[in-house]
Amino acid sequence: MSDQRVRFGIKTTPMHVSYDDIRRVWQEADALPEIEDAWLWDHLLPLRGPKDGQIHESWTLLSALAAQTERLRLGLLVTSNRIRPPAVLGKIASTVDVISGGRLVMGIGVGGTHQPPGAGGIAGENPAIAEYEAYGLSLVPPGEGVARLGETVEILRRMWTEDDPFDFEGRYYRLRGTRNEPKPVQRTGPPLLIGGWGTRLLRLVAERADIWNIPGPPHHSVEFVAERGRVLDAHCADIGRDPREITRSVQVVVSYDDPAATRATVAELIGIGVNHVVLGLPQPYPPSVAHWLVDEIISGVRAGGRHPEAGTAHPHLTERAGTRGSYPAAAPPPAPA
């Protein structure tokens, strides 16, 4: 494949920060070609800081940002499969893809499951317990969560590609006469990003995903990311899939005080084969933070002796219209929300 650049995105966690600030950062990034995508997360209560702090519902916010940007690929890292029924999620995602002119990446993960304290690099009790109790949601065992996610992925693909009404009979979800119009702008639907690191989840990544995402430092070490990548490679070998077909995406929390440390971490990740880096921005967001990222992190990595073309290609973030996960031809920007 011809395009083998490492790509960079940003993540603005919509917690303890205003809508105006998030919109400011996204619109600034939209004008900077070095930043190719932008992401939110999917939680309903703050995971840190004051428990009564503001937090925005992610898909509603994503729709507003899609209407007020023109170029950035966009999505959630990652959608919780435990919050919205699969067919409802398929309709929401189709609508956002239409609003954005075909820029959505469908980022999704298992969502809330029963986990011991300290799991996932988050200190203390599983924060999903309080979050799900507050919103009337239920946690499930990890194995069930992965199985539910597999059914959701199948439902999404059918909603995005089948013209006739269809039925679905799974172990966890049942649909009758489901139809979905309008379809996403992207033929066969947005590219599928699956986030997570469990061994069973990585099997699903190997089978179904275009992009695999995992939190990197400070939540997981570079060594852990590399080890999980080897597990994914083994799953791909088992099913006969070329692992280079899957974009390797990692989230890294940026240090405003020590950009050299962030650059070093990114360079290490590129060295183990990561080819998509999402730079997580701590709140509050400084003025011109997107320009700062380009100058201090992205350009610094590419000029710092690390080859910016390491890793494999990104077909699911770059192909033109008419193919799976394609980037559509330019269209007039939608009106502001």
Secondary structure, DSSP 4 states (H G I P E B T S, - for coil): ------EEEEE---BSS-HHHHHHHHHHHHT-TT--EEEE---SS-SSS-TT--B--HHHHHHHHHHT-SS-EEEETTEETTTS-HHHHHHHHHHHHHHHTS-B-EEEE---B---TTGGG--SS-THHHHHHHTT---B-HHHHHHHHHHHHHHHHHHHH--S-EEEE-SS-EEEEE--SSPPSSTT-SPEEEE---HHHHHHHHHH-SEEEEE-TTTS-HHHHHHHHHHHHHHHHHHT--GGGSEEEEEEE--SS-HHHHHHHHHHHHHTT--EEEEEPPSSPPTTHHHHIIIIIIHHHHHTTS-TT-S---HHHH-BTTSTTPBPPP-PPPPP-
